[in-house]
Amino acid sequence: MSVKILMPALSPTMTEGKIVNWLKKEGEEVRSGDVLAEIETDKATMELESPEDGTLGKIIIQASSDMIKVNELIAVLLEDGEKIEDVDLKAEKAPAKAAKDEPKDDSDEEYDSYDEDEGEEEFEAENGERVFASPLARRLAKEANLDIGSIKGTGSNGRIVKADIEKAISAGSSKNVAVKSKDTYSQLPVADGEAYKDVPLSTMRKVIADRLTESKQNIPHFYLTIDCELEALSKMREELNAKAETMGLNYKLTINDFVIKAVAIAMRRVPGINVSWMGDAMRIYNNVDISVAVSTPGGLITPIIKNADRRRLPDISRSVKTLAAKAREGKLMPEEYQGGSFTISNLGMYGVKDFAAIINPPQSAILAVGASEQRLVVKDGSITIVKMMTCTLSVDHRAVDGAVGAEFLAKFKEVIEEPLMMLL
């Protein structure tokens, strides 16, 4: 049976994508998991894999600069013996999710032979486990490139049904989707004799521009700045790293690792900062999931340190290094960068003393971290040299009042300046 390959929703916010390049040709045999094409989404350029074995019978939409809506037919995969002439190419879109109590429209016709509550198939998943799912659930999982074996079924006896697949898709859990870094514009030199060169914007760059413009225009930002002393933290960091090297432990702590932990502790103690403005409701988060801004050739991306308040410093350090490396190598999975309720942006490594960052909606706050440096300060009535760091908190005033922002920043400063609190 032929498989219609649709423009996939590779992220929860994706509504359309651009086919950058087809890596397989018409008539070429492919195996399940082979990369068929590169698709540029609102987040990055990602790989589209073949859902099963077959022959790439026809490429419906060639690579171009045109944007293709999610669920539009882009190619057809054929089984042995099938011909493209026998495939109906008119049904170009998968059925949209119908609202409750609304009748099905004609676009649901090709699914009429399946019912999410009837029928059951038993098969072996990629991890070798036996999986039970309705025929419709299995088909939808294939179309969305989901590893159905990783999905928990809510049907009878753990059977996977349509609702489970839809939930997985909305959570952005597509398998084998890696972010691919693009060349930066600085790596595209202007030819000799040319005054300038216009480079078409990538979808990722357009989305970054649109989201930041919307954030700055629509979110009432206010800013709070505080100076933190790093003498005790620097001393403890040196001691912990020296001990790790002596004992052969696999970690080397950075100032940023301590900042992440201090933010997490402060968020847990001042939960009013761990919220999002949803327009008609205030969303209060239970977990402390912190996004960490990482610069990649294609633009800024924010992998997430989940449950940061419960994690030890070495664990945070290893996670940050791993996620940052994956981001720059184009190997981040969607679940590793989608979500988070607070962002940290650190430009200290560039010598930037202080700056104010733009909030990443729907989050309500972002902490801009400057460089640690020696400064002359008055301490106990005397002028002395102390290692200091300036941090600026950008806050959404719709969700967080000034007093709450100030309370959070004060708690953050307390933890940074008394780093033993991070070990408790």
N, C-alpha and C positions, 0 to 999 in steps of 0.2 A: 504494500500500500504506500502511495506517495506521501511525503511529509511536506507540508507547506511551511516554509521558514518565513516568519514575520519579523518586522522590526521590533526587537525586544525592548522592554522597559528595564534598562540596566541600572537604574537608580530610582528611588521613590519619587523624585521630582522631575524625572525625564518624561517629556511629552513628545519629543521628536529627536531624531538623530541623523547623522550624516555618514554615508558609506565612504570611508576614506580609500579603501583598497580591498579588492577581492583577491584572496590568496590562493583560491582554487578556481579552475577554469571549467566551463561547461563541458560535460562528458567525462570529467575526471572522477575516479573512484575516491571515496572518502570513508574514513572510519569514525566511529563515535569518538568525539573529543578532539578531532582534527580542527584546527582553526580555519574557518571559512573566509572570514573578512575582518577588517578593522573598522570599528564604528566609533565615531566621535559623538559623545553625549554632552550633557550639560555639566558633567564633572571632569571628564578626561576622555582619552581614546582607549577603547576597550576591545577585547577580542571576542568574536562571536564563534562559538564552537558548534560543530555538527552534533545534533541530538542523537543520531544513530548512524549505522553503516548504510551505504548506498552510493548512488551516482548523482553528482550535481547536474540535474537534468536541464535546468534553465535558470539563468540569472535574470530576474524581472527588472531590477533597478540597478543600473551600473554605478560605479563610483563617480561621484561628482560633488559639487559644492551645494547641491540642493538638499534641503532638510526634508526628511521623511517622517511622517507621523508614526507613533508607536502603533503596532498591530497591522501596519500595511504589509502586504505580501512583497517580499524582496527576492525570493528564490524558491525553487522546488527541488526536493530530493527524491530520487526515484529508486525503487527496488529493482532487483535483477529482472529483466524481461519487460519492464514497463517502458512506455513511450510517453514523451511529453504531450503528444497529440491526444492522449487518452485522459489527460488531467484537465479538470475544469478550473480555469484561472480567473473566473469571474468573481468568485467570493474572495475579495482582496483583504477583508478585515475580519479579525476575530470578533466574536460577540462582546459587546460592552457589558459590564456588570449591571444587571437590571435593578432598578430600585424596588423596594418592597412593595408588594401588591400591584406591581405594574405587569401587564401581559408581555410575553416575549414578542419581539419583532421578527421579521423574516431573516435577520442575520443569525438567528439561533438555529436555523433549519439544519445545518450540517451536524449539529450536536444532538438532534432529536432522538437518535438511537441510543443515547446514553442517559443514564439518570444517576445523579450522585449518590442516591440512597439505594440503588438497586445494582446487583451484579458485583462480582468480586474477582480480582485476578491475583494469583500468587506468583511471585517472581523473585529472582535474586538481585538484590541491590548491589551498588558498586562496592560496598564494604563487605559483601559476602553474606549478609543477613537476609532471611526470608522476610518479604514485605507483602502486606495485603492492602490493596487499594481498589477503588472503583475504577472501571475503565475510563471514565471521564477525567478522574483525578490524575491518572497516569498520563493521559494524553495532554492535559494542560501542563503537567510538570515537564513533559518533553518540550512543548512549545516555548516554555519560559526558561529552558535550560536549568531546571532545578534538579538537584540530587534528591530524589524522592525518598531515598533511604535515610536521609537525615531529618525528615519531617515527622513530627509526632502526630499520629492520627487521633482524631476525636470521635470517629464513628464507632460502631459496635465492635467490641473486642480489639480496639486500637486500629481499626481500619481507616485508611487515609481517604478522605472525601474531598470534594471540590472546595469546600470552605477552608480546608487546611492548606490547599495550594494557594488560594487567593490571599490568605494571611501571610504565607511565606513570601509571596511576590511583593506584597505591600511593605514587608519588612526589609526588602532589598537583599534577600538571601540567595540570589542567583549563584550557581556554582561556576567555578572556573572563570571568573570575571576579574581581570587584573587591570589596574590603572597603568597606562603607558605614558611615560613622560614624552613631551614634545620638545623640539628645539626651542630655545629661547630666541627672542627677536635679536638679541645681541650677537647670536651666533650666525646671523644671516647678513653678511657684510654687503655694503653698497659697492657696486662695481666701480672701477676707475672711470672717471668722466661723468658719473651720475651724481646729481645733487642730493638725491634721496631715493628711497625705495619703499613703496607701500606694500606691506605684507598683510594678506587677508587675516582677519581675526579668527582664532580658533573658537569653537563652541565654548570651551572651558573659559577662555578669556572673556568672551561676551557675557557669560553667566556671572563671572566674578564682578565684572563692571556693573551689570544690572543689579545684582544683589547688594553690592556696596552702595550704589547710588540710591537704591530704595531704602537701605538702612539709614543712610545719612539724612535723607529727605523726610522719612516717615517716623523714625524713632527719635524721641526727644532725649538726646544724650546729655548726661552731665558727667563731670570728671572730678576725681579725687586723687590727689598725689601725696605720697608719703615716702620718707627716707628711712631705710632700714640699716642698722649696723650689722656688719657681717663678721666681726672679729671672732666671736665664739663659734659661729658656724664654720668659718674657714679653718679654724683650729681642729674642730671635730672631724671635718671632712678629711683633712690631711692625716689624722690619726686612723680613721676608718680605712682609708685607702692603703696606708702603710701596713695596717694589720691584714688587710685582704691580700696584699702582695706577699707578705711573709707566710701566710697560711695557705696560699695558692687558691684563693677564692676568686670566682669568676665575676668580678664587678670592679668598676672604677667610678665612683660617684662624682657628679658635676654639681655646680651651684644650681643649675636648672632642676635637677632631681629633687633637691631640697625645697625649691620653690613649689614644685608640683605637690609634694607632700604637705607643705605648709598651707597651700591653698585648699587642699582637700580637707585638712583638719578644720580650717576656718569655716569652710562651707558646711561641714557637719555641725559645728557649734553655732553658726548663724544661718539656719536653713532658709531664712527669708531671701537669701541671694540665689538660692538654687531653684529658680522658678522661670517660667516663660509666660509672656503676655500672649494670649490666644484670641484676643478680640472680644469674645463674649464670655471668657472664663480665664482664670489664673491656673496654669498648670504647675503643680508642686511636685518636684521629683523626689523619689525615695533614695535612689542611688547617686553617688558622687562620681560622675563620669566626666573626665576633664579632657578637652580637646587641646592638642599641642600643635601650634602652627609650625609647619615644616616647608621650607622653600624648595621647590623642584623646578626643573627646566621648563615645565609647562605652566607653572604658577603655584600659588599657595594652596596647600592641602592640610587638613587638620586631623591626623590620626588620633584615636581616643585611648586614654588610659582609664580603663573601666574599674569602678570600685576603688579608686585611688586612695581613699581614706583607710581602707582595710589592708593595703599592701605595704610591705616593708620597702625601705629605701633601695636595697639591691635589686629587688624585683621591679620596682619602678624604673630604675636605671637601665636594666636589661631590656625592658619593654620599649622604652623610648628609643634606644639605639636600634633595636630590631625593626620597629615601625618606621623610623626615619629612613633606615636603609632600604626597606621595602618600598617606601614612597618614592625615593630617588631612582630606584631600579625599575619602577613600574609594576610592582607585584602586590600592591595593597588590594585586599578584598573589600567589597562595599561595607560589610559589617565592621571593618576596622577603621573607617573614617566617617560613617554616617551616624549622627546622634550627638551625644554630649550636651551638657547643660551649662558649660563654662569654658572659656578659651584662655590659654596663656600664649602670649606672643613675646618672645625674648630676642631682642636685637643687641644684647650686650656684647656678643662676640664680634660685632662690627664697631665697637667703641661708642655706640649711641648712648648718651647719658640718660635721656628721658624722651618719651614720645607718647602720643595718645592714639590708641587703636580704634578702629571702627567695629562696632558690635556685629557679630555674625548671627543674624536672626535664624530661628526664633529664640536664641539665647538672650539673656538679659544683661550679661556682663562679660567683659574681656579685660585681662590684666596685662598691661604693657610693662615689660621688665627691661630696665636699662643695665648698663655695664657696672660691674663692681670696680670701685676705684678708691685710691687713697685721697682723703680730704682733710683739710684743717677744720676742726670743730672745737667748740667750747664744751668741755666735759669736767664737771665738778669744779667749775670756776677757773679752769686752766685750758689753754689752747693745746690741743694734741692732734696727732695724725691717726685717723681711724678709717678702716675700710668700710665704705658705704655703698648702698645701692638704692636708686630711685625707682619707684613703681607707680604707675598711674592706672587707676581703675576707671574704665568707661562703663556707664550704667544706663539702662533703659528706665527712665523716670516713670513710665507707665506702670511698671511692675515692681520697681524697687525704690523706696523713698531714700532721701539723702542720709537719714539717720541710720538706716539699715546698711547702706553702702559704707558709711563711716565705721560702723561697728564691725563689719566684716574686715575692713582694711586694718583696723586696730588689732583685731585678733590675729590676722596674718602677720603683722609686725611683731606681735608678742611671740608667736611660734618661731619666726625666723631668728629673732634675737635670743631665744632660749631653745636652741635646737634639740636639747635632750628631750623636750616634749614630743618630738617626732619618733622617739624610740620607745615610748611608753605603750 
